[in-house]
Amino acid sequence: MRRLVLRSSLLAVGAGAGYALTGSSLADAKGVAPKLADRVPSREERLASLAKGTAENPFDVLIIGGGATGTGCALDAVTRGLTTALVEREDFAAGTSSRSTKLVHGGVRYLEKAVKQFDYGQYKLVHEALHERKTFLSNAPHLSHELPIMTPCYSWWEVPYYWAGMKLYDAVAGGKALSWSYYLGPTKSRAQFPTMAGDRPDGKTLKGTIVYYDGQFNDARLAVSLAVTAALAGATVVNHAEATSLIKAPDGRVTGAVVTDGLTGRATRVHARTVINATGPFADGLRRLSDPGTTPMIMPSAGVHVTLPDYYSPENVGLIVPKTKDGRVVFMLPWLGHTIAGTTDADCAVTMRPQAREEEVQFILDAIADYLTVKVRRSDVMSAWAGIRPLALDPNAADTASASRDHIVTVDPDGIITVTGGKWTTYRLMAQDAIDRVLRERGAAAGPCVTAALPLVGGAGFYPGLFTEVAQTYKVPHRPGAIDTKIAKYLVESYGDRAHEVTRIAEERRLGRRLVQGHPTLEAEVVYAVHNEFCETPEDFVARRTRFAFLDKRACEQALPRVVELMAKEKGWGRWKAAAELKRALEFIKTFDSPDHPAFVPTA
């Protein structure tokens, strides 16, 4: 223990000094956040704006990819005064960015590695993420919150070991710390987490827990909020629009892309002074459009999560399995009225719709079973999904040992700036670094980065008691299906101060009913999403405007016919179009289970 504390202290002092010297950038100065527009532009308006990026009048920046990194870059760029366009071939956060563990965290396991290996690089990752965590929670208070997480100890030596580690975790956060960690005895631990095992199958008895704090958030809705905020600030953001080829100048420099509208098939040439590749695990694919022989910089790794019923965990406390049988870490966390558990880490191929393998689902269930009194059953899995992490390689490195969970910003000879790696917690810093690099490469001046103090749409007027306003605003509290306190809280935690608009639609158009009993999602949300959140398909709605697909596959299937009916009315779809959209969405929902599970029904 003395070695651990001494080594930790030396690492913290040395790394802190180094960070002070290396942490500055072009965007350290504080600027003034821009005034946002009153409404989001329609798809037709955004496509018309995209077409205005001509060779004679190019955008300053064209961002390809609409996940955490891409939408973060769009917001950073436009709020510095750069003319900005973003295109995403599917939907915002359709890939990795909607499939995270939903934590805003520094990474307790990375800190453990930093201490054990005396690794400044790992320490810097944790330090950076813990400081950014506070900013994240402040900018999107309606979509994120502080979450206590219990680390169960079944050996006496684990108590001081994890206590020291979590205290160091708090110390690294410094003035940006959330609530401080503490020890809780066995009886009080089980009182707070009733399903925690007092005795494990191996005969070990619970000695207590170390409770620490991280953040939790709604990942896909945060990406949508970033895209909407960027659009309101003046960026042209278009989902379901694929960069199918790149435009090059005579000197070989990439100066734009041919963008194909995924809904109509219409192609548009979009010119830009700089192109940013923010396509996550697909980054090498985009780079190969320009140079088929380019050196790969992505090592894809799949992470699987499962959703379980709410009774697996309390509604406001999470649990971490600090070491599984093969040395991994598994979280079990309350999320949106359910419990999610994960994750795994395995090599994989890059695909648009990865699926959880049955062996990975079973690994997660086995990992949590030893720590719970509840009987862990495969039949309790309500949804299972996989996400592909884009572990980043330095393309100039001699070997793959440089694979990192840190982010990398690199410039190819053709001028494409690729930003990849990292994690949701540091999306804002990744974007800041990328736009800093754009300005350095161009030798251009722009305003300072303002995103550290820029609330996302819905966040400016949010406060914890806002749900009471929403509940009282709805004027028919006794009508069946009307907004109750639970729904009011859900709406505020999804839309922030924009929840009033959802309730207005519910009242004026009599769309206050739940889409499916047992879930708080309202019919009015479909209409709101279509007109305010760039929702173009039923998949967009059930997976990323709401989280039906991730929470409850069967309930999602039940909700889809009504979702399609409402969308068809708003978008003017005919019978055949609506039927095709429903079929496509139902096939998509089937991917939220493992294909090798006996009950799995393959897609057509």
C-alpha positions as CSV (number, residue, x, y, z in Angstrom):
1,M,0.0,0.0,0.0
2,R,2.8,2.4,0.8
3,R,4.4,1.7,-2.6
4,L,1.0,2.4,-4.2
5,V,0.5,5.7,-2.4
6,L,4.1,6.9,-3.0
7,R,4.0,6.0,-6.7
8,S,0.6,7.7,-7.0
9,S,1.9,10.9,-5.4
10,L,5.0,11.1,-7.6
11,L,2.9,10.4,-10.7
12,A,0.4,13.1,-9.8
13,V,3.0,15.8,-9.1
14,G,5.0,15.1,-12.2
15,A,2.0,14.8,-14.5
16,G,0.4,17.9,-13.1
17,A,3.4,20.0,-13.9
18,G,3.7,18.5,-17.4
19,Y,0.0,19.1,-18.1
20,A,0.4,22.8,-17.2
21,L,3.1,23.1,-19.8
22,T,1.5,21.1,-22.6
23,G,-2.2,21.9,-22.2
24,S,-2.4,25.3,-24.0
25,S,-3.8,25.7,-27.4
26,L,-5.2,28.3,-29.9
27,A,-8.5,28.1,-28.2
28,D,-7.7,28.7,-24.5
29,A,-9.1,32.3,-24.5
30,K,-12.7,32.7,-23.6
31,G,-15.2,34.0,-26.1
32,V,-18.8,34.9,-26.2
33,A,-21.3,32.2,-27.1
34,P,-23.4,33.0,-30.3
35,K,-27.1,33.8,-30.4
36,L,-29.0,30.8,-31.6
37,A,-31.7,30.9,-34.3
38,D,-35.3,30.5,-33.2
39,R,-36.0,27.3,-35.3
40,V,-34.1,24.5,-37.0
41,P,-34.0,24.7,-40.8
42,S,-35.9,22.1,-42.8
43,R,-34.2,19.4,-44.7
44,E,-34.9,21.2,-48.0
45,E,-33.3,24.4,-46.6
46,R,-30.2,22.4,-45.3
47,L,-29.7,20.6,-48.7
48,A,-30.0,24.0,-50.5
49,S,-27.4,25.4,-48.1
50,L,-25.1,22.5,-48.7
51,A,-25.3,23.1,-52.5
52,K,-24.0,26.7,-51.9
53,G,-20.6,25.3,-51.1
54,T,-19.2,25.9,-54.5
55,A,-15.6,26.0,-55.8
56,E,-15.9,29.8,-55.9
57,N,-17.5,30.1,-52.4
58,P,-16.5,27.0,-50.4
59,F,-17.3,26.2,-46.8
60,D,-14.4,26.8,-44.4
61,V,-14.9,23.3,-43.1
62,L,-16.7,20.2,-44.4
63,I,-17.1,17.5,-41.6
64,I,-17.8,14.0,-42.7
65,G,-19.3,11.9,-39.9
66,G,-22.1,12.8,-37.5
67,G,-21.2,11.0,-34.2
68,A,-19.8,12.5,-31.1
69,T,-16.7,13.8,-32.8
70,G,-18.3,15.1,-35.9
71,T,-21.1,17.0,-34.2
72,G,-18.7,18.3,-31.6
73,C,-16.4,19.6,-34.4
74,A,-19.4,21.2,-36.2
75,L,-20.4,23.1,-33.0
76,D,-16.8,24.2,-32.3
77,A,-16.2,25.4,-35.8
78,V,-19.4,27.3,-36.4
79,T,-19.1,29.1,-33.0
80,R,-15.7,30.3,-33.9
81,G,-17.1,32.0,-37.0
82,L,-16.2,29.3,-39.6
83,T,-18.7,28.5,-42.3
84,T,-19.4,24.9,-41.5
85,A,-21.1,21.9,-43.1
86,L,-21.5,18.4,-41.8
87,V,-22.8,15.3,-43.6
88,E,-23.6,11.9,-42.1
89,R,-24.5,8.9,-44.3
90,E,-27.0,7.5,-41.8
91,D,-28.2,9.3,-38.7
92,F,-26.5,11.3,-36.0
93,A,-24.9,8.8,-33.6
94,A,-26.1,5.9,-35.7
95,G,-22.8,4.0,-35.1
96,T,-20.5,3.9,-32.1
97,S,-21.8,7.1,-30.5
98,S,-25.2,5.6,-29.6
99,R,-23.7,2.3,-28.2
100,S,-21.5,3.5,-25.3
101,T,-21.7,2.5,-21.6
102,K,-23.4,5.9,-21.0
103,L,-20.7,7.0,-18.6
104,V,-19.0,10.4,-18.4
105,H,-15.9,9.2,-16.7
106,G,-12.1,9.5,-16.3
107,G,-11.6,5.8,-16.3
108,V,-10.8,4.2,-13.0
109,R,-9.0,1.2,-14.7
110,Y,-6.8,3.6,-16.7
111,L,-5.7,5.3,-13.4
112,E,-4.9,1.8,-12.0
113,K,-2.7,1.1,-15.0
114,A,-1.1,4.5,-14.7
115,V,-0.1,3.8,-11.1
116,K,1.0,0.2,-11.6
117,Q,3.0,1.0,-14.7
118,F,4.1,4.5,-13.7
119,D,2.6,5.5,-17.1
120,Y,2.2,9.3,-17.5
121,G,0.3,8.8,-20.8
122,Q,-2.4,6.9,-19.0
123,Y,-2.5,9.4,-16.2
124,K,-2.9,12.3,-18.6
125,L,-5.9,10.5,-20.2
126,V,-7.6,10.3,-16.8
127,H,-6.6,13.8,-15.7
128,E,-8.0,15.3,-19.0
129,A,-11.2,13.3,-18.9
130,L,-11.9,14.1,-15.2
131,H,-11.5,17.8,-15.8
132,E,-13.7,17.6,-18.9
133,R,-16.3,15.6,-17.1
134,K,-17.5,18.6,-15.1
135,T,-17.8,20.7,-18.3
136,F,-19.8,17.9,-19.9
137,L,-22.3,17.8,-17.1
138,S,-22.6,21.6,-17.0
139,N,-23.3,22.0,-20.7
140,A,-26.0,19.3,-20.9
141,P,-27.5,19.2,-17.4
142,H,-30.8,17.7,-18.7
143,L,-29.1,14.8,-20.5
144,S,-26.5,14.0,-17.8
145,H,-26.2,13.6,-14.1
146,E,-23.9,12.5,-11.3
147,L,-24.1,8.8,-10.5
148,P,-22.7,6.9,-7.4
149,I,-21.1,3.6,-8.3
150,M,-20.3,0.9,-5.8
151,T,-17.2,-1.2,-5.9
152,P,-17.9,-4.3,-3.8
153,C,-15.1,-5.7,-1.7
154,Y,-15.1,-9.4,-0.8
155,S,-11.6,-9.5,0.7
156,W,-10.2,-7.3,3.5
157,W,-7.3,-6.2,1.4
158,E,-9.6,-4.9,-1.3
159,V,-11.1,-2.3,1.1
160,P,-7.9,-0.2,1.5
161,Y,-6.7,-0.9,-2.1
162,Y,-9.9,0.4,-3.7
163,W,-10.3,3.2,-1.1
164,A,-6.8,4.5,-2.0
165,G,-7.5,4.2,-5.7
166,M,-10.8,6.1,-5.5
167,K,-9.3,8.8,-3.3
168,L,-6.6,9.2,-5.9
169,Y,-9.3,9.4,-8.6
170,D,-11.0,12.2,-6.6
171,A,-7.6,14.0,-6.1
172,V,-6.8,13.9,-9.8
173,A,-10.1,15.6,-10.6
174,G,-9.1,18.4,-8.1
175,G,-11.4,21.4,-8.3
176,K,-13.4,19.6,-11.0
177,A,-14.4,16.7,-8.7
178,L,-17.9,15.5,-8.3
179,S,-19.0,14.2,-4.9
180,W,-16.2,12.5,-3.0
181,S,-15.8,8.7,-2.6
182,Y,-16.3,6.9,0.7
183,Y,-16.4,3.5,2.3
184,L,-19.8,1.9,3.2
185,G,-20.1,-1.2,5.4
186,P,-21.7,-4.4,4.3
187,T,-25.1,-3.8,5.9
188,K,-25.5,-0.2,4.6
189,S,-24.2,-1.3,1.2
190,R,-26.9,-3.9,0.8
191,A,-29.5,-1.5,2.1
192,Q,-28.6,0.8,-0.8
193,F,-28.1,-2.0,-3.3
194,P,-30.6,-4.7,-2.2
195,T,-29.7,-7.2,-5.0
196,M,-26.0,-7.2,-4.1
197,A,-24.7,-10.6,-2.9
198,G,-23.7,-10.8,0.8
199,D,-22.0,-14.1,0.1
200,R,-20.5,-15.1,-3.3
201,P,-20.6,-18.7,-4.6
202,D,-16.8,-18.9,-3.9
203,G,-17.5,-18.5,-0.2
204,K,-16.3,-14.9,0.1
205,T,-18.4,-12.5,2.2
206,L,-19.0,-8.9,1.5
207,K,-16.7,-6.7,3.5
208,G,-18.2,-3.4,2.3
209,T,-18.1,-1.2,-0.8
210,I,-16.2,1.8,-1.9
211,V,-18.6,4.3,-3.5
212,Y,-17.3,6.7,-6.0
213,Y,-18.9,9.1,-8.4
214,D,-18.9,9.5,-12.2
215,G,-21.4,11.0,-14.7
216,Q,-24.1,9.2,-16.7
217,F,-25.8,10.5,-19.9
218,N,-28.0,9.8,-22.8
219,D,-25.5,9.4,-25.6
220,A,-27.6,9.5,-28.8
221,R,-29.7,12.3,-27.6
222,L,-26.5,14.3,-26.7
223,A,-25.3,13.8,-30.3
224,V,-28.6,15.0,-31.7
225,S,-28.5,18.0,-29.3
226,L,-25.0,18.8,-30.6
227,A,-26.2,18.7,-34.2
228,V,-29.3,20.8,-33.5
229,T,-27.3,23.4,-31.5
230,A,-24.7,23.6,-34.3
231,A,-27.5,24.1,-36.8
232,L,-29.1,26.8,-34.7
233,A,-25.7,28.5,-34.5
234,G,-25.5,28.5,-38.3
235,A,-23.9,25.3,-39.4
236,T,-25.4,23.2,-42.3
237,V,-25.9,19.7,-40.9
238,V,-27.5,17.0,-42.9
239,N,-28.0,13.4,-41.9
240,H,-28.8,10.6,-44.4
241,A,-26.3,12.2,-46.7
242,E,-23.3,10.2,-47.7
243,A,-19.9,11.4,-49.0
244,T,-19.6,8.9,-51.9
245,S,-16.5,10.4,-53.4
246,L,-13.9,13.1,-52.8
247,I,-13.2,16.2,-54.9
248,K,-9.5,16.9,-55.5
249,A,-7.6,20.0,-56.7
250,P,-4.9,19.5,-59.5
251,D,-2.2,19.3,-56.8
252,G,-4.0,16.3,-55.2
253,R,-5.4,18.2,-52.2
254,V,-8.9,17.2,-51.2
255,T,-11.2,20.2,-51.5
256,G,-14.7,18.7,-50.9
257,A,-16.9,15.7,-51.5
258,V,-19.7,14.5,-53.7
259,V,-22.6,14.1,-51.3
260,T,-25.5,11.8,-52.1
261,D,-28.9,12.3,-50.4
262,G,-29.8,9.0,-48.9
263,L,-33.5,9.7,-49.1
264,T,-33.7,10.8,-52.8
265,G,-30.4,9.6,-54.4
266,R,-29.7,13.2,-55.6
267,A,-25.9,14.0,-55.6
268,T,-24.4,17.4,-54.8
269,R,-20.8,18.6,-55.1
270,V,-19.8,20.3,-51.9
271,H,-16.6,22.3,-51.8
272,A,-14.6,23.2,-48.7
273,R,-11.2,24.7,-47.8
274,T,-10.7,21.8,-45.3
275,V,-12.3,18.4,-45.0
276,I,-12.4,16.7,-41.6
277,N,-12.8,12.9,-41.4
278,A,-14.8,12.2,-38.2
279,T,-16.2,8.8,-39.3
280,G,-14.9,6.8,-36.3
281,P,-14.3,3.2,-37.1
282,F,-14.9,4.0,-40.8
283,A,-12.1,6.5,-40.9
284,D,-9.7,4.3,-43.0
285,G,-12.5,3.7,-45.5
286,L,-12.8,7.4,-46.2
287,R,-9.1,7.9,-46.3
288,R,-8.9,5.1,-48.9
289,L,-11.3,7.0,-51.2
290,S,-8.5,9.5,-51.6
291,D,-5.5,7.1,-51.4
292,P,-6.2,3.3,-51.7
293,G,-2.7,2.6,-50.3
294,T,-2.9,4.8,-47.2
295,T,-1.6,3.4,-43.9
296,P,-4.4,2.2,-41.6
297,M,-4.9,4.0,-38.4
298,I,-7.9,2.2,-36.9
299,M,-7.9,-1.0,-34.8
300,P,-11.6,-1.8,-34.4
301,S,-12.7,-3.3,-31.1
302,A,-16.3,-4.4,-30.3
303,G,-18.0,-3.8,-27.0
304,V,-21.3,-5.5,-26.1
305,H,-24.0,-4.4,-23.6
306,V,-27.2,-5.9,-22.5
307,T,-30.4,-4.3,-21.1
308,L,-32.0,-6.0,-18.1
309,P,-35.2,-5.2,-16.1
310,D,-35.1,-2.4,-13.5
311,Y,-35.1,-4.8,-10.5
312,Y,-31.5,-5.8,-11.2
313,S,-30.3,-2.6,-9.7
314,P,-31.6,0.4,-7.7
315,E,-32.7,3.4,-9.8
316,N,-29.9,5.7,-8.6
317,V,-26.8,3.5,-7.9
318,G,-24.5,1.6,-10.2
319,L,-22.1,-1.3,-9.5
320,I,-18.7,-2.1,-11.0
321,V,-17.3,-5.6,-11.1
322,P,-13.7,-4.6,-10.7
323,K,-12.2,-7.8,-12.1
324,T,-13.9,-10.5,-14.1
325,K,-12.4,-14.0,-14.5
326,D,-10.3,-12.9,-17.4
327,G,-9.3,-9.5,-15.8
328,R,-11.9,-7.3,-17.5
329,V,-14.2,-4.7,-15.9
330,V,-18.0,-4.9,-16.1
331,F,-20.5,-2.2,-15.1
332,M,-24.1,-2.7,-14.1
333,L,-25.9,0.7,-14.2
334,P,-29.4,2.0,-13.9
335,W,-30.4,3.8,-17.1
336,L,-33.8,5.2,-18.2
337,G,-35.8,2.9,-15.9
338,H,-33.8,-0.2,-16.8
339,T,-30.4,-1.8,-16.0
340,I,-27.6,-1.9,-18.5
341,A,-24.6,-4.2,-18.1
342,G,-21.3,-4.3,-20.0
343,T,-19.0,-4.2,-21.7
344,T,-16.8,-6.6,-23.6
345,D,-13.7,-6.0,-25.7
346,A,-12.9,-8.1,-28.7
347,D,-11.4,-7.7,-32.2
348,C,-14.0,-7.3,-34.9
349,A,-14.7,-6.3,-38.5
350,V,-16.0,-2.9,-39.3
351,T,-19.7,-3.0,-40.2
352,M,-22.6,-0.6,-40.2
353,R,-24.8,-2.8,-38.0
354,P,-22.7,-4.9,-35.6
355,Q,-24.5,-7.4,-33.4
356,A,-23.8,-8.9,-30.0
357,R,-22.4,-12.5,-30.1
358,E,-24.1,-14.9,-27.8
359,E,-20.8,-15.8,-26.0
360,E,-20.4,-12.1,-25.2
361,V,-23.9,-11.8,-23.8
362,Q,-23.3,-14.9,-21.7
363,F,-19.9,-13.5,-20.5
364,I,-21.7,-10.3,-19.2
365,L,-24.4,-12.3,-17.5
366,D,-21.9,-14.7,-15.9
367,A,-19.8,-11.7,-14.7
368,I,-22.6,-10.0,-12.8
369,A,-24.2,-13.3,-11.5
370,D,-21.6,-13.8,-8.7
371,Y,-22.3,-10.3,-7.3
372,L,-26.1,-10.5,-7.2
373,T,-28.8,-12.3,-5.2
374,V,-31.2,-12.1,-8.1
375,K,-31.2,-15.1,-10.4
376,V,-29.5,-13.9,-13.6
377,R,-31.5,-15.3,-16.6
378,R,-30.8,-15.1,-20.3
379,S,-34.6,-14.6,-20.8
380,D,-34.3,-11.3,-18.8
381,V,-32.2,-9.7,-21.6
382,M,-34.5,-7.1,-23.1
383,S,-32.0,-5.8,-25.7
384,A,-28.4,-6.6,-26.6
385,W,-26.2,-4.4,-28.8
386,A,-22.7,-4.0,-29.9
387,G,-20.6,-0.9,-30.7
388,I,-17.3,-0.6,-32.5
389,R,-14.6,1.4,-30.7
390,P,-12.2,3.1,-33.1
391,L,-8.9,2.5,-31.2
392,A,-6.5,4.9,-32.9
393,L,-3.1,4.1,-34.4
394,D,-0.5,6.7,-35.2
395,P,-0.2,6.2,-39.0
396,N,3.5,7.1,-38.8
397,A,4.3,4.6,-36.1
398,A,6.4,1.5,-36.8
399,D,4.1,-1.0,-35.2
400,T,0.6,-1.5,-33.7
401,A,1.8,-1.1,-30.2
402,S,0.8,2.6,-30.4
403,A,-2.9,1.7,-30.4
404,S,-4.5,4.1,-28.0
405,R,-7.8,5.0,-26.3
406,D,-6.6,8.6,-26.5
407,H,-7.6,10.6,-29.5
408,I,-5.4,11.4,-32.5
409,V,-5.6,14.3,-34.9
410,T,-3.6,13.8,-38.0
411,V,-3.2,15.3,-41.5
412,D,-2.8,13.1,-44.6
413,P,-0.7,14.3,-47.6
414,D,-4.0,15.1,-49.4
415,G,-4.9,17.6,-46.6
416,I,-7.7,15.5,-45.0
417,I,-7.7,16.0,-41.2
418,T,-8.7,12.9,-39.4
419,V,-9.7,13.0,-35.8
420,T,-10.4,9.6,-34.2
421,G,-10.1,7.6,-31.0
422,G,-11.0,9.1,-27.7
423,K,-14.4,8.7,-25.9
424,W,-17.6,10.6,-25.3
425,T,-16.3,12.3,-22.2
426,T,-13.7,14.2,-24.1
427,Y,-15.6,14.8,-27.3
428,R,-15.4,18.6,-26.8
429,L,-11.6,18.5,-26.4
430,M,-11.3,16.3,-29.4
431,A,-13.3,18.8,-31.4
432,Q,-11.3,21.7,-30.1
433,D,-8.0,20.0,-31.0
434,A,-9.3,19.3,-34.5
435,I,-10.5,22.9,-35.2
436,D,-7.2,24.2,-33.8
437,R,-5.4,22.0,-36.3
438,V,-7.6,23.3,-39.1
439,L,-6.6,26.8,-38.3
440,R,-2.9,25.9,-37.9
441,E,-2.8,24.1,-41.3
442,R,-4.5,27.0,-43.0
443,G,-2.6,29.7,-41.1
444,A,-6.0,31.3,-40.6
445,A,-7.5,33.4,-37.8
446,A,-10.8,32.7,-36.1
447,G,-12.6,33.3,-32.9
448,P,-11.6,31.5,-29.7
449,C,-13.2,28.2,-28.7
450,V,-16.4,28.9,-26.7
451,T,-17.8,25.4,-26.2
452,A,-16.5,25.1,-22.7
453,A,-19.3,27.4,-21.5
454,L,-22.0,26.8,-24.2
455,P,-25.1,25.0,-23.0
456,L,-26.6,22.7,-25.6
457,V,-30.1,23.1,-26.8
458,G,-32.5,22.4,-23.9
459,G,-29.9,23.1,-21.3
460,A,-30.0,26.8,-20.8
461,G,-33.3,27.0,-19.0
462,F,-33.0,23.6,-17.2
463,Y,-33.2,23.3,-13.5
464,P,-33.9,20.2,-11.3
465,G,-37.5,21.3,-10.5
466,L,-38.5,22.0,-14.1
467,F,-40.6,18.8,-14.3
468,T,-43.1,20.5,-12.0
469,E,-43.7,23.2,-14.5
470,V,-44.1,20.7,-17.2
471,A,-46.6,18.6,-15.2
472,Q,-48.7,21.7,-14.3
473,T,-48.7,23.1,-17.8
474,Y,-50.5,20.1,-19.2
475,K,-54.1,21.1,-18.6
476,V,-55.9,17.7,-18.5
477,P,-54.2,15.8,-15.7
478,H,-57.1,13.3,-15.3
479,R,-57.4,12.3,-19.0
480,P,-56.2,8.7,-19.6
481,G,-52.6,8.8,-20.9
482,A,-52.0,12.4,-19.7
483,I,-48.7,13.5,-18.3
484,D,-48.0,12.3,-14.8
485,T,-45.0,13.1,-12.7
486,K,-43.0,10.2,-14.1
487,I,-43.6,11.3,-17.7
488,A,-42.9,15.0,-16.8
489,K,-39.5,14.0,-15.4
490,Y,-38.8,11.8,-18.4
491,L,-39.6,14.7,-20.8
492,V,-37.4,17.2,-18.9
493,E,-34.5,14.7,-18.8
494,S,-34.8,14.2,-22.5
495,Y,-35.6,17.7,-23.8
496,G,-34.7,20.1,-21.0
497,D,-36.4,23.4,-21.4
498,R,-37.8,22.3,-24.7
499,A,-40.1,19.8,-22.9
500,H,-42.8,22.5,-22.9
501,E,-43.0,22.3,-26.7
502,V,-43.6,18.5,-26.5
503,T,-46.4,19.0,-24.0
504,R,-47.9,21.8,-26.2
505,I,-48.0,19.3,-29.1
506,A,-49.5,16.7,-26.8
507,E,-52.2,19.0,-25.7
508,E,-53.1,20.8,-29.0
509,R,-53.0,17.7,-31.1
510,R,-54.3,15.2,-28.5
511,L,-51.1,13.2,-28.7
512,G,-50.5,12.7,-25.0
513,R,-50.8,9.0,-24.9
514,R,-47.9,6.6,-24.4
515,L,-46.7,4.8,-27.5
516,V,-46.5,1.6,-25.4
517,Q,-47.8,0.9,-21.9
518,G,-45.0,0.7,-19.4
519,H,-42.8,3.2,-21.2
520,P,-43.1,7.0,-20.8
521,T,-42.5,7.9,-24.5
522,L,-45.4,9.9,-25.9
523,E,-46.9,10.1,-29.3
524,A,-46.2,13.8,-29.3
525,E,-42.5,13.1,-29.3
526,V,-42.7,11.7,-32.8
527,V,-44.1,15.0,-34.2
528,Y,-41.6,17.0,-32.2
529,A,-38.7,14.9,-33.4
530,V,-39.7,15.3,-37.1
531,H,-39.9,19.0,-37.0
532,N,-37.2,19.9,-34.5
533,E,-34.6,17.1,-34.4
534,F,-33.9,16.1,-38.0
535,C,-35.8,12.8,-37.5
536,E,-36.1,11.3,-41.0
537,T,-36.9,7.6,-40.5
538,P,-38.7,5.4,-37.9
539,E,-35.2,4.0,-37.0
540,D,-34.0,7.5,-36.1
541,F,-36.9,7.8,-33.7
542,V,-36.8,4.5,-31.9
543,A,-33.0,4.3,-31.6
544,R,-31.8,7.8,-31.3
545,R,-34.5,10.4,-30.6
546,T,-35.9,8.0,-28.0
547,R,-34.1,4.8,-26.8
548,F,-36.7,2.2,-27.4
549,A,-34.4,-0.1,-29.4
550,F,-31.8,-0.1,-26.7
551,L,-34.2,-0.5,-23.8
552,D,-36.8,-3.0,-24.9
553,K,-36.7,-4.7,-28.2
554,R,-40.2,-6.1,-28.0
555,A,-41.8,-2.9,-26.8
556,C,-40.1,-1.2,-29.7
557,E,-41.6,-3.6,-32.2
558,Q,-45.0,-2.9,-30.6
559,A,-44.5,0.9,-30.9
560,L,-43.3,1.0,-34.5
561,P,-46.7,0.8,-36.3
562,R,-47.9,3.9,-34.5
563,V,-44.6,5.6,-35.0
564,V,-44.8,5.0,-38.7
565,E,-48.4,6.2,-38.8
566,L,-47.5,9.5,-37.1
567,M,-44.4,10.0,-39.2
568,A,-46.3,9.3,-42.4
569,K,-48.8,12.0,-41.6
570,E,-46.1,14.6,-40.9
571,K,-44.0,13.7,-43.9
572,G,-46.8,13.0,-46.4
573,W,-45.8,9.4,-47.0
574,G,-48.2,7.2,-49.0
575,R,-49.3,3.7,-48.1
576,W,-46.4,2.0,-49.9
577,K,-43.7,4.3,-48.5
578,A,-45.1,3.8,-45.0
579,A,-45.1,0.0,-45.4
580,A,-41.6,0.0,-46.7
581,E,-40.4,2.1,-43.7
582,L,-42.1,-0.1,-41.2
583,K,-40.5,-3.2,-42.8
584,R,-37.1,-1.7,-42.8
585,A,-37.4,-0.6,-39.1
586,L,-38.6,-4.0,-38.0
587,E,-35.6,-5.6,-39.6
588,F,-33.3,-3.0,-37.9
589,I,-34.8,-3.9,-34.5
590,K,-33.9,-7.6,-35.0
591,T,-30.2,-6.6,-34.8
592,F,-30.7,-5.8,-31.1
593,D,-30.2,-9.5,-30.2
594,S,-27.4,-11.9,-30.8
595,P,-27.8,-13.8,-34.1
596,D,-26.6,-17.1,-32.6
597,H,-29.2,-17.0,-29.8
598,P,-31.8,-19.8,-30.2
599,A,-34.7,-17.4,-30.2
600,F,-33.2,-15.1,-32.8
601,V,-35.2,-14.6,-36.0
602,P,-32.9,-13.6,-38.9
603,T,-33.7,-10.5,-41.0
604,A,-35.1,-11.0,-44.5
